[in-house]
Amino acid sequence: MISFEEENLYLPIKTVAEYFFCERAAFYMLMNWENNLENPFLYKGSQDHRAIEKMSYKHRSAGKITYRQPVISDKLRIFGFCDAVEFNKENNPRPIEYKTGRIRENRMHRAQLYLQAMCLEEMHGVAIPSGQIYFTGSRARRLIKFSKRGKELILDKLSELRDKIARADIRDFRPCGHPLCSYAAIDDPVLYRRPISHVISGG
């Protein structure tokens, strides 16, 4: 379980990205509460990611691809893994995320890719203009171009999340109410009225 009092808390990229879709789900992830419910979307996603984790790297004529690449940003205080990072002939990286289903727009996916790219930019000292999302259902990639405005929105949300963590009030983390939210079935309305410190201590 994380320490909410630590000022220099490094947040997982996956959790920050989840905050763009469901604030309450992001809270559960911060609390390290596991969702053990049978969920076909989570199950299919875990299958796809297990296949990725069996790979290490792949060479192509245009460069190479590494899989399950750890990334970190000391400036943003975030860390995580890229499903894959593609390097061109100049050895410049580009993040690639693998998602289940067919090609679609999803702000959580986009946020995750932005955060990964910002880590890679800091780690490699280069500007990364774009990333890609590979959708297993379509067997195709979708190009995501990064913009200055897009990065500003990501940073605003990251700052907002840190502010809510500092206030330590569960009520700040709003549930999304989406029927496909993987945490909807375990959401407990009683917790809405209890500060995080009480939940941690069991009070």
SERO-4910 file (N, C-alpha, C, O; in steps of 0.05 Angstrom, whole numbers):
BEGIN
 pado doro    nc1    nc2    nc3   cac1   cac2   cac3    cc1    cc2    cc3    oc1    oc2    oc3
  Met    A     17    -24      0      0      0      0     18     25      0     38     26     14
  Ile    A     10     45    -15     27     69    -18     24     86      7      5     84     22
  Ser    A     44    103     10     44    123     32     33    149     20     47    161      3
  Phe    A     10    159     29     -1    183     19     12    208     30      7    230     21
  Glu    A     29    204     50     43    227     62     69    234     48     81    255     53
  Glu    A     78    216     30    104    221     17    102    241     -5     87    237    -24
  Glu    A    117    263     -2    115    285    -22    125    277    -49    115    286    -69
  Asn    A    146    260    -50    158    253    -75    148    226    -85    164    211    -97
  Leu    A    123    221    -81    111    196    -90    112    193   -120    104    211   -135
  Tyr    A    124    171   -129    124    165   -158     99    148   -164     93    128   -152
  Leu    A     83    158   -184     58    145   -191     61    127   -215     75    134   -234
  Pro    A     48    104   -215     49     86   -238     34     99   -262     12    110   -258
  Ile    A     45     97   -285     33    107   -309      5     96   -313    -14    110   -320
  Lys    A      3     70   -308    -23     56   -312    -45     69   -295    -68     72   -303
  Thr    A    -38     76   -270    -57     89   -252    -65    117   -261    -88    124   -260
  Val    A    -45    132   -269    -51    159   -279    -69    158   -303    -87    174   -306
  Ala    A    -63    140   -322    -79    137   -346   -108    129   -339   -127    138   -351
  Glu    A   -110    111   -319   -137    102   -310   -153    125   -300   -178    125   -302
  Tyr    A   -140    145   -288   -153    169   -277   -169    184   -298   -188    197   -293
  Phe    A   -160    182   -323   -173    195   -346   -200    182   -352   -218    194   -363
  Phe    A   -203    156   -345   -227    141   -350   -245    140   -326   -269    146   -327
  Cys    A   -234    132   -303   -250    129   -279   -232    137   -255   -213    123   -248
  Glu    A   -239    159   -242   -224    168   -219   -225    148   -196   -205    144   -182
  Arg    A   -248    136   -191   -251    117   -170   -234     92   -174   -221     82   -156
  Ala    A   -233     83   -199   -216     60   -206   -186     67   -201   -171     50   -191
  Ala    A   -178     91   -207   -151    100   -202   -145     99   -172   -123     91   -163
  Phe    A   -165    107   -156   -162    106   -127   -157     77   -118   -139     72   -102
  Tyr    A   -174     59   -128   -170     31   -120   -143     20   -127   -131      5   -112
  Met    A   -133     29   -150   -106     20   -159    -85     32   -140    -65     18   -134
  Leu    A    -89     56   -132    -70     69   -113    -70     54    -86    -49     51    -73
  Met    A    -93     44    -78    -95     30    -53    -86      1    -56    -85    -14    -36
  Asn    A    -79     -7    -80    -70    -34    -85    -92    -55    -79    -87    -77    -70
  Trp    A   -117    -47    -85   -140    -65    -81   -143    -80   -107   -148    -68   -128
  Glu    A   -141   -107   -106   -143   -123   -130   -172   -128   -137   -189   -133   -120
  Asn    A   -178   -128   -163   -204   -135   -173   -202   -164   -182   -191   -170   -204
  Asn    A   -212   -183   -166   -211   -211   -172   -236   -222   -186   -239   -246   -188
  Leu    A   -254   -203   -193   -279   -212   -206   -273   -222   -234   -254   -214   -247
  Glu    A   -291   -240   -243   -288   -250   -270   -297   -229   -289   -320   -221   -289
  Asn    A   -279   -219   -306   -285   -198   -324   -273   -205   -351   -249   -207   -354
  Pro    A   -289   -210   -372   -279   -219   -397   -260   -200   -411   -242   -208   -425
  Phe    A   -264   -174   -405   -246   -154   -418   -219   -154   -405   -198   -153   -419
  Leu    A   -218   -157   -378   -192   -159   -364   -178   -185   -372   -154   -186   -375
  Tyr    A   -194   -207   -374   -182   -233   -380   -169   -233   -408   -147   -243   -411
  Lys    A   -183   -222   -428   -173   -221   -455   -148   -203   -456   -128   -210   -469
  Gly    A   -148   -181   -441   -125   -163   -441   -101   -176   -428    -79   -173   -438
  Ser    A   -106   -192   -407    -83   -205   -393    -71   -226   -411    -47   -231   -411
  Gln    A    -88   -240   -427    -78   -260   -446    -60   -247   -467    -38   -257   -472
  Asp    A    -69   -225   -478    -53   -211   -498    -26   -201   -487     -6   -203   -500
  His    A    -27   -191   -462     -2   -181   -450     17   -203   -442     41   -199   -442
  Arg    A      7   -226   -435     24   -249   -429     40   -257   -454     63   -265   -452
  Ala    A     27   -255   -477     40   -262   -502     63   -242   -508     84   -250   -518
  Ile    A     58   -216   -501     78   -196   -505    102   -200   -487    125   -197   -495
  Glu    A     97   -208   -462    118   -211   -442    137   -234   -449    159   -236   -438
  Lys    A    128   -253   -466    145   -275   -474    166   -266   -494    186   -280   -499
  Met    A    162   -243   -506    181   -232   -526    203   -216   -511    199   -207   -489
  Ser    A    225   -211   -524    246   -194   -513    252   -171   -533    250   -148   -525
  Tyr    A    259   -178   -557    263   -158   -577    261   -170   -605    262   -194   -608
  Lys    A    257   -153   -624    254   -162   -652    269   -142   -670    265   -118   -667
  His    A    285   -152   -688    299   -135   -707    282   -132   -733    271   -151   -742
  Arg    A    282   -108   -743    269   -102   -769    289    -86   -785    309    -75   -776
  Ser    A    282    -84   -811    299    -69   -829    302    -39   -821    322    -27   -825
  Ala    A    280    -29   -810    280     -1   -802    290      4   -774    293     27   -765
  Gly    A    297    -17   -759    307    -14   -732    301    -39   -715    302    -61   -725
  Lys    A    294    -34   -690    288    -57   -673    265    -50   -654    258    -26   -651
  Ile    A    253    -70   -642    232    -67   -623    239    -82   -597    246   -105   -598
  Thr    A    237    -68   -575    240    -81   -549    213    -83   -536    196    -66   -539
  Tyr    A    209   -104   -520    183   -109   -507    185   -107   -477    206   -112   -465
  Arg    A    163    -98   -465    161    -95   -436    184    -77   -426    199    -85   -408
  Gln    A    186    -54   -438    207    -35   -433    201    -18   -408    181     -3   -409
  Pro    A    217    -18   -387    212     -1   -364    218     28   -371    238     34   -384
  Val    A    202     47   -361    207     75   -366    202     91   -340    187     81   -322
  Ile    A    214    114   -338    211    130   -313    217    159   -320    233    165   -338
  Ser    A    204    177   -305    210    206   -307    213    217   -279    194    217   -263
  Asp    A    237    226   -273    242    239   -247    229    267   -246    221    276   -225
  Lys    A    226    279   -269    214    306   -270    184    304   -264    173    320   -248
  Leu    A    170    284   -275    141    281   -271    135    263   -248    112    262   -238
  Arg    A    155    248   -238    152    229   -216    131    207   -224    112    202   -209
  Ile    A    136    195   -247    119    173   -256    137    151   -266    160    155   -273
  Phe    A    126    127   -267    142    104   -277    123     83   -288     99     84   -283
  Gly    A    134     64   -304    117     43   -314    131     26   -335    156     25   -336
  Phe    A    115     14   -352    126     -3   -373    112      4   -400     89     10   -400
  Cys    A    127      3   -421    116      4   -448    113    -25   -458    131    -41   -454
  Asp    A     90    -31   -470     87    -57   -481    109    -62   -501    120    -84   -503
  Ala    A    115    -42   -517    137    -44   -536    148    -16   -542    134      4   -540
  Val    A    174    -15   -549    187     10   -557    201      4   -584    218    -14   -585
  Glu    A    194     19   -604    206     16   -630    228     37   -634    223     60   -630
  Phe    A    251     28   -642    274     46   -647    279     47   -677    281     26   -690
  Asn    A    282     71   -687    288     74   -716    318     72   -720    333     66   -701
  Lys    A    327     76   -744    356     74   -751    373     93   -736    397     88   -731
  Glu    A    361    116   -727    376    136   -711    375    129   -682    385    144   -665
  Asn    A    363    107   -675    360     97   -648    341    115   -631    343    116   -607
  Asn    A    323    129   -644    303    145   -630    278    127   -624    269    112   -642
  Pro    A    268    129   -600    247    110   -591    219    121   -598    214    145   -601
  Arg    A    200    102   -600    172    109   -603    156     87   -588    159     64   -593
  Pro    A    138     95   -569    123     76   -554    101     63   -570     88     76   -587
  Ile    A     96     38   -564     74     23   -577     58      9   -555     70     -6   -539
  Glu    A     32     14   -554     15      0   -534     -2    -21   -549    -12    -16   -571
  Tyr    A     -6    -43   -535    -24    -64   -546    -50    -64   -531    -51    -65   -507
  Lys    A    -72    -63   -546    -99    -62   -534   -117    -83   -548   -114    -89   -572
  Thr    A   -135    -94   -532   -154   -113   -544   -176    -99   -559   -180    -75   -557
  Gly    A   -190   -114   -575   -213   -103   -590   -204    -90   -616   -181    -92   -625
  Arg    A   -224    -76   -628   -219    -62   -653   -210    -33   -649   -213    -23   -627
  Ile    A   -200    -21   -670   -191      6   -669   -213     25   -659   -235     24   -669
  Arg    A   -206     41   -640   -226     60   -628   -211     83   -614   -187     81   -609
  Glu    A   -226    104   -608   -215    126   -593   -220    121   -564   -241    113   -555
  Asn    A   -199    125   -548   -201    121   -519   -181    140   -505   -157    138   -509
  Arg    A   -191    158   -489   -174    178   -477   -154    166   -457   -132    177   -453
  Met    A   -161    144   -444   -143    130   -426   -119    119   -442    -96    121   -433
  His    A   -125    106   -465   -103     96   -481    -85    118   -491    -60    116   -490
  Arg    A    -97    140   -499    -81    163   -509    -64    175   -486    -40    181   -490
  Ala    A    -75    177   -462    -60    188   -439    -37    170   -433    -15    179   -427
  Gln    A    -41    143   -433    -20    124   -427      3    127   -446     26    126   -438
  Leu    A     -3    130   -472     17    133   -492     33    159   -489     57    160   -492
  Tyr    A     19    181   -483     31    207   -478     51    205   -454     74    214   -456
  Leu    A     42    193   -433     59    190   -409     84    174   -414    106    180   -405
  Gln    A     81    152   -429    104    136   -437    123    151   -454    148    150   -449
  Ala    A    113    166   -473    130    182   -490    145    204   -475    169    209   -480
  Met    A    132    216   -455    145    237   -440    168    225   -423    188    238   -418
  Cys    A    164    200   -413    185    187   -399    209    181   -418    232    186   -411
  Leu    A    203    171   -441    224    164   -461    239    189   -470    263    188   -474
  Glu    A    225    211   -473    238    236   -480    258    244   -459    280    253   -466
  Glu    A    251    242   -434    269    249   -413    293    229   -411    315    237   -407
  Met    A    287    204   -415    308    183   -413    328    185   -435    352    180   -431
  His    A    318    191   -460    336    191   -483    344    218   -493    361    221   -511
  Gly    A    332    239   -482    339    267   -489    332    274   -518    346    289   -531
  Val    A    309    263   -527    300    268   -554    271    275   -554    256    268   -535
  Ala    A    262    289   -575    233    295   -578    220    271   -592    231    262   -613
  Ile    A    197    262   -583    183    240   -595    157    251   -606    139    258   -591
  Pro    A    154    252   -632    131    264   -645    106    247   -644     83    258   -646
  Ser    A    108    221   -641     85    204   -643     89    177   -630    112    169   -625
  Gly    A     67    163   -625     68    136   -615     46    120   -630     32    131   -647
  Gln    A     44     95   -623     24     78   -637     10     60   -618     21     51   -598
  Ile    A    -16     54   -624    -31     34   -609    -38     12   -628    -50     16   -649
  Tyr    A    -31    -13   -620    -37    -36   -637    -62    -49   -625    -62    -58   -602
  Phe    A    -83    -52   -641   -108    -64   -632   -109    -93   -643   -109    -98   -667
  Thr    A   -110   -112   -624   -108   -140   -631   -132   -149   -647   -129   -167   -664
  Gly    A   -156   -137   -642   -179   -145   -657   -179   -137   -686   -189   -151   -703
  Ser    A   -166   -114   -691   -163   -104   -719   -137   -113   -732   -134   -111   -756
  Arg    A   -118   -122   -715    -91   -129   -725    -79   -105   -740    -67   -108   -762
  Ala    A    -82    -82   -728    -73    -58   -741    -64    -37   -720    -74    -38   -697
  Arg    A    -46    -20   -728    -37      2   -711    -52     28   -716    -60     33   -738
  Arg    A    -54     44   -695    -65     71   -698    -44     90   -690    -33     89   -668
  Leu    A    -38    109   -707    -18    130   -702    -29    152   -684    -51    162   -690
  Ile    A    -15    158   -663    -23    180   -645     -1    201   -646     21    196   -637
  Lys    A     -8    225   -656     12    246   -657     10    263   -632    -11    270   -623
  Phe    A     33    268   -620     34    283   -595     35    313   -601     48    322   -620
  Ser    A     22    329   -585     21    358   -588     27    371   -562     26    359   -541
  Lys    A     35    397   -564     41    412   -540     16    415   -523     18    413   -498
  Arg    A     -7    420   -536    -32    422   -521    -39    396   -507    -48    396   -484
  Gly    A    -35    374   -521    -40    348   -509    -24    343   -484    -34    332   -465
  Lys    A      2    350   -485     19    347   -462     11    364   -439     12    356   -416
  Glu    A      1    388   -445     -8    407   -424    -32    395   -410    -34    397   -385
  Leu    A    -50    383   -425    -74    370   -413    -66    347   -395    -78    343   -374
  Ile    A    -46    332   -404    -37    309   -388    -25    319   -362    -30    308   -340
  Leu    A     -9    340   -363      4    351   -339    -17    363   -320    -14    361   -296
  Asp    A    -38    375   -331    -59    386   -314    -73    364   -299    -78    367   -275
  Lys    A    -79    342   -312    -92    319   -299    -74    306   -278    -83    298   -257
  Leu    A    -48    304   -284    -29    293   -265    -28    310   -240    -27    299   -218
  Ser    A    -27    336   -244    -27    355   -221    -53    352   -205    -52    353   -180
  Glu    A    -75    350   -218   -101    346   -205   -102    321   -188   -112    321   -166
  Leu    A    -91    299   -199    -90    274   -185    -73    276   -160    -81    266   -139
  Arg    A    -50    289   -162    -33    292   -139    -46    309   -117    -43    304    -93
  Asp    A    -61    330   -125    -76    346   -106    -96    330    -91   -100    333    -67
  Lys    A   -110    312   -105   -130    295    -92   -117    275    -73   -128    269    -51
  Ile    A    -95    265    -81    -80    246    -63    -72    261    -37    -74    250    -15
  Ala    A    -63    286    -40    -54    302    -17    -77    307      2    -74    308     26
  Arg    A   -102    312     -9   -125    317      7   -135    292     21   -148    293     42
  Ala    A   -129    269     10   -135    243     22   -164    240     29   -171    232     52
  Asp    A   -182    246     10   -211    243     14   -222    227     -9   -221    235    -32
  Ile    A   -233    203     -2   -243    185    -23   -265    199    -40   -268    192    -63
  Arg    A   -279    217    -28   -301    230    -43   -291    246    -67   -306    252    -85
  Asp    A   -265    253    -67   -254    268    -89   -252    251   -114   -251    261   -137
  Phe    A   -250    224   -110   -246    206   -133   -274    196   -143   -285    177   -132
  Arg    A   -284    210   -163   -311    204   -172   -313    178   -188   -295    173   -205
  Pro    A   -333    162   -184   -337    138   -200   -347    145   -228   -361    165   -231
  Cys    A   -338    130   -248   -346    137   -275   -374    129   -282   -388    141   -299
  Gly    A   -384    108   -268   -411     98   -274   -413     82   -300   -435     75   -308
  His    A   -391     77   -313   -392     63   -338   -397     33   -333   -384     21   -315
  Pro    A   -415     20   -348   -421     -8   -343   -398    -27   -348   -397    -49   -337
  Leu    A   -378    -18   -364   -355    -35   -370   -331    -29   -351   -310    -41   -355
  Cys    A   -335    -11   -332   -313     -5   -314   -307    -31   -298   -324    -43   -286
  Ser    A   -281    -38   -297   -274    -64   -285   -277    -63   -254   -276    -84   -242
  Tyr    A   -281    -40   -242   -283    -38   -213   -311    -30   -204   -316    -28   -180
  Ala    A   -330    -28   -223   -357    -19   -216   -370    -37   -196   -384    -28   -178
  Ala    A   -367    -63   -200   -381    -83   -183   -371    -84   -155   -385    -94   -137
  Ile    A   -347    -74   -149   -337    -75   -122   -337    -48   -108   -328    -45    -86
  Asp    A   -349    -28   -122   -350     -2   -110   -369     -2    -87   -392    -12    -89
  Asp    A   -360      9    -64   -376      8    -40   -385     37    -33   -368     53    -25
  Pro    A   -410     44    -35   -420     71    -29   -412     80     -1   -410    104      4
  Val    A   -409     62     18   -403     69     45   -376     83     46   -371    101     63
  Leu    A   -357     75     29   -330     86     29   -330    116     20   -311    130     27
  Tyr    A   -350    124      6   -351    152     -5   -349    172     18   -339    195     14
  Arg    A   -359    165     41   -360    184     63   -337    181     83   -337    193    104
  Arg    A   -317    165     75   -295    160     94   -268    170     82   -262    164     59
  Pro    A   -252    185     98   -226    194     88   -207    170     84   -211    150     97
  Ile    A   -188    173     67   -169    152     61   -155    141     86   -151    117     89
  Ser    A   -149    159    106   -135    151    130   -151    130    145   -140    112    158
  His    A   -178    133    145   -196    114    159   -196     87    145   -197     66    158
  Val    A   -196     88    119   -196     63    104   -170     47    108   -170     23    112
  Ile    A   -148     62    108   -122     49    113   -120     36    140   -110     14    143
  Ser    A   -131     50    160   -129     41    188   -151     21    195   -151      8    216
  Gly    A   -171     20    178   -194      3    183   -215     16    201   -232      2    212
  Gly    A   -213     42    205   -231     56    223   -257     63    211   -274     75    224
***
